[in-house]
Amino acid sequence: MGATKLLIVFAIILILLWRKFPLAPVMVGSSLLLALLYLTTPPELLRIIWDATKSPDTIEIASVLILIMVLERLLREQGYLDRMLDALTGLFKDRRIVMGLLPAFIGLMPSAGGALFSAPLVEKAVGERVSAENKAFINFYYRHIWEFFLPIYPGILLASAITKIPLPKMILGLLPMGLLMILIGIPFLAAVKVEEDQNTANKTLKADKGQLLRDAVSSTLPVFLVVGLVLASVGPALAVAIVLLGLAIKHRYTPIKFLALARKAIVPKTIAIIWGIMFFKETMTATGSLAALPEFLGSLPIPEIAVVGLLSFLIAYLTGQTGFYVGIAFPLVVAAVGGNVNLPTAVFVFISGTAGTMLSPMHLCLTLTIDYFKAEFNKVLKKLVFLESIMVLTALVVYLIFK
């Protein structure tokens, strides 16, 4: 019954988002409803609210996004984004390629809500003539192509550790799925109609290729530095702060000028969205509703592989985080098969969970991207459902063939 209450609340969330209600009030209201269904007392509710507010995850995510907003504003003010766009469109000509490359590049930085970093770049690359839904979809989708096989992402590391499948073998097993994700997204990218900016086209025709390459490197260097620091195991917030401080010094921002920049850059609504999602996650944990899922699914009259796949999907969908589904679903898979998990099973469970995160309104990258572009949630979701269905069905076929 506990899991049923949670699923009912989540169905309400989806209906409200489908009807275009603002995300932050929806998440806060849903948290209060879930707490009410579990007969949470007022003191307990106040403790949940405080725990969600002071959670290290909440503070870290909010810090990263605030710093990213300020960095993006500085890059925009100092002309980095204009030079980046001119250089990349000069080198690649087709703006759709640039549109896909930018979020993929930012995706090398594994931070929560990182799609907010690439969103302004995608906006700059294709302008207002491309629909908000297409921009939101491409920005979100290609931001996440690396999670299958790049070992800087914690999901694949955790899955390898739990299943005892060597990391190189796990990466090789998931690599084809990552390539499939890239390939099946190309028709959607190719279908985007982008009108060429004549002024930009004339400039890039006259530009020297060597100069374009130098401009591309110099304009993207701040982002490369952030990614490089993250790859070197520096925390995302600290990495962005270091680069932001360096740029502020380089461009001679006084404290007063920097504070003015920050005031323009920081969007309170974005912080409210983050807090609302973290409040809901804390409520799920405190009420024990998430912990009731495995027992609920185990009672269903379906094959074992479907149970673990569905479990992985639902946990990922309800939390929007890779670590949750890997940390909960994979130990259950290990227990169910007596400790020896083969690669096809691990790949299927991993892909099922990834599909859950890609479709979840709890996923910060998805919600922040849709909010940034003012896109319709249901239109973006339809495209994602189609592509994620292909991913899961492919993984299932591979499992059935090689199990």
C-alpha positions as semicolon CSV with decimal commas, in nm:
position;residue;x (nm);y (nm);z (nm)
1;M;0,000;0,000;0,000
2;G;0,292;0,233;0,075
3;A;0,429;0,218;-0,277
4;T;0,078;0,269;-0,416
5;K;0,048;0,602;-0,233
6;L;0,378;0,716;-0,381
7;L;0,277;0,615;-0,733
8;I;-0,056;0,799;-0,697
9;V;0,125;1,118;-0,589
10;F;0,364;1,088;-0,881
11;A;0,074;1,042;-1,122
12;I;-0,069;1,369;-0,986
13;I;0,268;1,538;-1,046
14;L;0,269;1,425;-1,409
15;I;-0,089;1,540;-1,466
16;L;-0,014;1,884;-1,322
17;L;0,304;1,921;-1,528
18;W;0,113;1,805;-1,834
19;R;-0,134;2,085;-1,761
20;K;0,159;2,331;-1,749
21;F;0,154;2,406;-1,376
22;P;0,485;2,558;-1,250
23;L;0,724;2,290;-1,126
24;A;0,827;2,439;-0,789
25;P;0,472;2,472;-0,649
26;V;0,385;2,128;-0,790
27;M;0,678;1,963;-0,609
28;V;0,609;2,144;-0,280
29;G;0,239;2,059;-0,294
30;S;0,313;1,697;-0,384
31;S;0,557;1,670;-0,094
32;L;0,291;1,796;0,146
33;L;0,035;1,554;0,001
34;L;0,275;1,260;0,037
35;A;0,349;1,359;0,395
36;L;-0,025;1,383;0,465
37;L;-0,093;1,036;0,316
38;Y;0,170;0,892;0,549
39;L;0,017;1,075;0,850
40;T;0,330;1,282;0,908
41;T;0,299;1,502;1,216
42;P;0,372;1,878;1,196
43;P;0,701;1,844;1,392
44;E;0,812;1,562;1,161
45;L;0,719;1,770;0,856
46;L;0,922;2,065;0,986
47;R;1,218;1,830;1,036
48;I;1,183;1,704;0,675
49;I;1,175;2,062;0,547
50;W;1,485;2,150;0,750
51;D;1,667;1,833;0,640
52;A;1,590;1,909;0,275
53;T;1,714;2,266;0,316
54;K;2,041;2,185;0,494
55;S;2,115;1,869;0,296
56;P;2,470;1,872;0,152
57;D;2,318;1,764;-0,182
58;T;2,080;2,062;-0,184
59;I;2,357;2,306;-0,093
60;E;2,601;2,160;-0,348
61;I;2,350;2,156;-0,636
62;A;2,228;2,508;-0,560
63;S;2,588;2,633;-0,534
64;V;2,687;2,475;-0,865
65;L;2,387;2,620;-1,049
66;I;2,427;2,968;-0,899
67;L;2,793;2,972;-1,001
68;I;2,707;2,840;-1,349
69;M;2,447;3,117;-1,394
70;V;2,703;3,382;-1,296
71;L;2,973;3,229;-1,518
72;E;2,734;3,213;-1,815
73;R;2,642;3,579;-1,765
74;L;3,007;3,681;-1,750
75;L;3,088;3,483;-2,065
76;R;2,796;3,649;-2,239
77;E;2,897;4,001;-2,126
78;Q;3,257;3,954;-2,235
79;G;3,166;3,820;-2,580
80;Y;3,285;3,461;-2,529
81;L;2,953;3,315;-2,642
82;D;2,942;3,526;-2,960
83;R;3,298;3,430;-3,052
84;M;3,228;3,064;-2,974
85;L;2,923;3,060;-3,198
86;D;3,096;3,241;-3,485
87;A;3,396;3,007;-3,466
88;L;3,197;2,684;-3,444
89;T;2,953;2,776;-3,719
90;G;3,250;2,875;-3,935
91;L;3,420;2,542;-3,874
92;F;3,114;2,316;-3,902
93;K;2,883;2,533;-4,122
94;D;2,569;2,342;-4,019
95;R;2,428;2,499;-3,702
96;R;2,251;2,174;-3,617
97;I;2,589;2,009;-3,565
98;V;2,687;2,292;-3,335
99;M;2,351;2,258;-3,159
100;G;2,428;1,893;-3,076
101;L;2,798;1,939;-3,000
102;L;2,752;2,208;-2,736
103;P;2,547;2,006;-2,483
104;A;2,758;1,697;-2,555
105;F;3,069;1,898;-2,473
106;I;2,918;2,035;-2,152
107;G;2,809;1,679;-2,070
108;L;3,172;1,596;-2,003
109;M;3,116;1,786;-1,678
110;P;2,911;1,548;-1,458
111;S;2,727;1,797;-1,239
112;A;2,359;1,801;-1,146
113;G;2,166;2,045;-1,362
114;G;2,461;2,090;-1,598
115;A;2,222;2,127;-1,890
116;L;2,158;2,479;-1,765
117;F;2,516;2,560;-1,870
118;S;2,467;2,450;-2,231
119;A;2,113;2,588;-2,273
120;P;2,224;2,949;-2,343
121;L;2,482;2,817;-2,592
122;V;2,216;2,619;-2,780
123;E;1,991;2,928;-2,775
124;K;2,273;3,135;-2,917
125;A;2,355;2,875;-3,182
126;V;2,011;2,848;-3,343
127;G;1,818;3,153;-3,224
128;E;1,446;3,198;-3,171
129;R;1,327;3,050;-3,500
130;V;1,382;2,695;-3,373
131;S;1,098;2,580;-3,147
132;A;1,149;2,581;-2,772
133;E;1,069;2,209;-2,763
134;N;1,338;2,121;-3,019
135;K;1,599;2,327;-2,836
136;A;1,504;2,178;-2,501
137;F;1,505;1,824;-2,637
138;I;1,844;1,848;-2,812
139;N;2,004;2,029;-2,519
140;F;1,883;1,768;-2,268
141;Y;1,928;1,457;-2,483
142;Y;2,284;1,514;-2,605
143;R;2,390;1,635;-2,261
144;H;2,357;1,272;-2,139
145;I;2,523;1,061;-2,408
146;W;2,834;0,992;-2,198
147;E;2,675;0,835;-1,890
148;F;2,685;0,485;-2,040
149;F;3,057;0,452;-2,086
150;L;3,248;0,748;-1,940
151;P;3,399;0,636;-1,607
152;I;3,385;0,983;-1,454
153;Y;3,013;0,925;-1,404
154;P;2,940;0,746;-1,074
155;G;2,664;0,520;-1,208
156;I;2,886;0,296;-1,415
157;L;3,151;0,282;-1,140
158;L;2,892;0,182;-0,881
159;A;2,733;-0,079;-1,110
160;S;3,073;-0,237;-1,174
161;A;3,154;-0,245;-0,803
162;I;2,822;-0,401;-0,701
163;T;2,807;-0,667;-0,974
164;K;3,183;-0,746;-0,959
165;I;3,194;-0,710;-1,337
166;P;3,533;-0,553;-1,422
167;L;3,499;-0,187;-1,518
168;P;3,655;-0,229;-1,869
169;K;3,410;-0,511;-1,941
170;M;3,117;-0,306;-1,810
171;I;3,220;-0,011;-2,027
172;L;3,249;-0,233;-2,337
173;G;2,906;-0,377;-2,265
174;L;2,745;-0,035;-2,234
175;L;2,942;0,138;-2,511
176;P;2,717;0,011;-2,795
177;M;2,415;0,144;-2,608
178;G;2,580;0,485;-2,579
179;L;2,654;0,484;-2,952
180;L;2,295;0,377;-3,021
181;M;2,169;0,672;-2,816
182;I;2,379;0,911;-3,025
183;L;2,264;0,756;-3,355
184;I;1,890;0,740;-3,288
185;G;1,893;1,104;-3,187
186;I;2,041;1,217;-3,520
187;P;1,712;1,208;-3,718
188;F;1,557;1,443;-3,461
189;L;1,858;1,673;-3,490
190;A;1,848;1,659;-3,870
191;A;1,476;1,744;-3,871
192;V;1,540;2,077;-3,700
193;K;1,506;2,362;-3,949
194;V;1,764;2,632;-3,888
195;E;1,773;2,953;-4,088
196;E;2,122;3,081;-4,157
197;D;2,207;3,422;-4,016
198;Q;2,337;3,610;-4,321
199;N;2,568;3,838;-4,123
200;T;2,728;3,539;-3,951
201;A;2,750;3,352;-4,281
202;N;2,931;3,643;-4,449
203;K;3,176;3,672;-4,158
204;T;3,258;3,303;-4,155
205;L;3,308;3,292;-4,532
206;K;3,577;3,559;-4,503
207;A;3,735;3,413;-4,191
208;D;4,058;3,215;-4,204
209;K;4,024;2,855;-4,084
210;G;4,324;2,896;-3,859
211;Q;4,172;3,206;-3,702
212;L;3,840;3,028;-3,657
213;L;4,017;2,744;-3,479
214;R;4,203;2,987;-3,252
215;D;3,877;3,168;-3,175
216;A;3,706;2,838;-3,099
217;V;3,983;2,740;-2,857
218;S;4,003;3,078;-2,682
219;S;3,626;3,118;-2,648
220;T;3,570;2,765;-2,516
221;L;3,878;2,766;-2,292
222;P;3,685;2,865;-1,976
223;V;3,450;2,571;-2,027
224;F;3,741;2,338;-2,105
225;L;3,906;2,449;-1,782
226;V;3,593;2,368;-1,581
227;V;3,562;2,026;-1,747
228;G;3,934;1,961;-1,700
229;L;3,919;2,046;-1,330
230;V;3,619;1,816;-1,283
231;L;3,799;1,536;-1,466
232;A;4,089;1,596;-1,227
233;S;3,852;1,520;-0,937
234;V;3,789;1,882;-0,834
235;G;3,429;1,928;-0,717
236;P;3,201;2,095;-0,976
237;A;3,123;2,395;-0,753
238;L;3,490;2,457;-0,678
239;A;3,585;2,406;-1,044
240;V;3,336;2,667;-1,164
241;A;3,435;2,903;-0,880
242;I;3,805;2,883;-0,973
243;V;3,740;2,962;-1,340
244;L;3,491;3,235;-1,250
245;L;3,741;3,400;-1,015
246;G;4,012;3,386;-1,281
247;L;3,786;3,548;-1,540
248;A;3,670;3,814;-1,295
249;I;4,032;3,908;-1,227
250;K;4,123;3,896;-1,597
251;H;3,837;4,126;-1,695
252;R;3,890;4,353;-1,393
253;Y;3,557;4,306;-1,220
254;T;3,543;4,511;-0,901
255;P;3,341;4,364;-0,611
256;I;3,057;4,608;-0,685
257;K;3,059;4,525;-1,057
258;F;3,071;4,153;-0,980
259;L;2,775;4,175;-0,741
260;A;2,578;4,360;-1,009
261;L;2,664;4,079;-1,251
262;A;2,549;3,817;-1,000
263;R;2,219;3,996;-0,937
264;K;2,144;3,992;-1,308
265;A;2,250;3,631;-1,347
266;I;2,083;3,450;-1,056
267;V;1,725;3,337;-1,119
268;P;1,541;3,275;-0,788
269;K;1,285;3,052;-0,961
270;T;1,561;2,807;-1,052
271;I;1,668;2,781;-0,689
272;A;1,304;2,727;-0,590
273;I;1,279;2,438;-0,838
274;I;1,588;2,275;-0,689
275;W;1,456;2,309;-0,333
276;G;1,114;2,172;-0,432
277;I;1,268;1,860;-0,585
278;M;1,497;1,803;-0,288
279;F;1,200;1,849;-0,053
280;F;1,011;1,576;-0,239
281;K;1,310;1,340;-0,229
282;E;1,352;1,397;0,143
283;T;0,981;1,332;0,197
284;M;1,004;1,001;0,007
285;T;1,296;0,893;0,223
286;A;1,142;1,004;0,553
287;T;0,806;0,838;0,489
288;G;0,965;0,513;0,372
289;S;0,756;0,521;0,053
290;L;1,055;0,456;-0,173
291;A;1,170;0,159;0,036
292;A;0,830;-0,008;-0,017
293;L;0,879;-0,034;-0,396
294;P;1,083;-0,360;-0,413
295;E;0,826;-0,556;-0,210
296;F;0,541;-0,413;-0,417
297;L;0,704;-0,508;-0,747
298;G;0,806;-0,850;-0,618
299;S;0,440;-0,931;-0,559
300;L;0,353;-0,876;-0,926
301;P;0,297;-1,190;-1,144
302;I;0,570;-1,105;-1,397
303;P;0,912;-1,260;-1,485
304;E;1,206;-1,183;-1,256
305;I;1,397;-0,988;-1,521
306;A;1,089;-0,768;-1,575
307;V;1,069;-0,706;-1,200
308;V;1,430;-0,587;-1,171
309;G;1,399;-0,382;-1,489
310;L;1,080;-0,221;-1,367
311;L;1,232;-0,165;-1,023
312;S;1,534;0,005;-1,175
313;F;1,312;0,219;-1,399
314;L;1,073;0,326;-1,123
315;I;1,342;0,412;-0,868
316;A;1,522;0,617;-1,132
317;Y;1,196;0,777;-1,244
318;L;1,089;0,868;-0,892
319;T;1,425;1,012;-0,790
320;G;1,573;1,136;-1,118
321;Q;1,919;1,022;-1,004
322;T;2,146;0,746;-1,133
323;G;2,297;0,664;-0,795
324;F;1,959;0,573;-0,646
325;Y;1,859;0,311;-0,901
326;V;2,206;0,160;-0,921
327;G;2,239;0,150;-0,543
328;I;1,898;-0,011;-0,490
329;A;1,825;-0,218;-0,801
330;F;2,167;-0,376;-0,856
331;P;2,205;-0,529;-0,506
332;L;1,861;-0,688;-0,553
333;V;1,970;-0,828;-0,890
334;V;2,286;-0,970;-0,732
335;A;2,080;-1,134;-0,456
336;A;1,823;-1,271;-0,701
337;V;2,080;-1,449;-0,919
338;G;2,291;-1,579;-0,634
339;G;2,579;-1,336;-0,670
340;N;2,676;-1,397;-1,033
341;V;2,539;-1,123;-1,258
342;N;2,616;-1,163;-1,626
343;L;2,685;-0,863;-1,850
344;P;2,356;-0,873;-2,053
345;T;2,155;-0,861;-1,727
346;A;2,363;-0,572;-1,593
347;V;2,325;-0,379;-1,920
348;F;1,947;-0,428;-1,926
349;V;1,904;-0,313;-1,565
350;F;2,134;-0,015;-1,626
351;I;1,950;0,091;-1,942
352;S;1,611;0,052;-1,771
353;G;1,726;0,283;-1,495
354;T;1,876;0,532;-1,736
355;A;1,545;0,547;-1,922
356;G;1,377;0,630;-1,590
357;T;1,611;0,921;-1,523
358;M;1,575;1,053;-1,878
359;L;1,196;1,068;-1,848
360;S;1,171;1,188;-1,489
361;P;1,047;1,537;-1,399
362;M;1,268;1,494;-1,090
363;H;1,572;1,507;-1,318
364;L;1,712;1,857;-1,273
365;C;1,859;1,877;-1,623
366;L;1,518;1,806;-1,778
367;T;1,319;2,043;-1,560
368;L;1,572;2,327;-1,580
369;T;1,606;2,288;-1,958
370;I;1,230;2,297;-2,012
371;D;1,201;2,595;-1,780
372;Y;1,487;2,781;-1,952
373;F;1,342;2,745;-2,302
374;K;0,978;2,781;-2,182
375;A;0,904;2,455;-2,363
376;E;0,597;2,235;-2,323
377;F;0,681;1,939;-2,100
378;N;0,457;1,692;-2,281
379;K;0,598;1,769;-2,627
380;V;0,956;1,714;-2,511
381;L;0,853;1,402;-2,320
382;K;0,693;1,241;-2,627
383;K;1,025;1,246;-2,812
384;L;1,212;1,113;-2,511
385;V;0,962;0,829;-2,456
386;F;1,004;0,714;-2,816
387;L;1,384;0,709;-2,804
388;E;1,412;0,561;-2,456
389;S;1,171;0,283;-2,558
390;I;1,412;0,193;-2,838
391;M;1,699;0,184;-2,590
392;V;1,519;-0,043;-2,340
393;L;1,382;-0,278;-2,607
394;T;1,728;-0,311;-2,762
395;A;1,880;-0,394;-2,423
396;L;1,602;-0,649;-2,363
397;V;1,663;-0,819;-2,698
398;V;2,036;-0,837;-2,624
399;Y;1,956;-0,991;-2,284
400;L;1,723;-1,251;-2,436
401;I;1,985;-1,348;-2,695
402;F;2,296;-1,360;-2,476
403;K;2,165;-1,433;-2,124
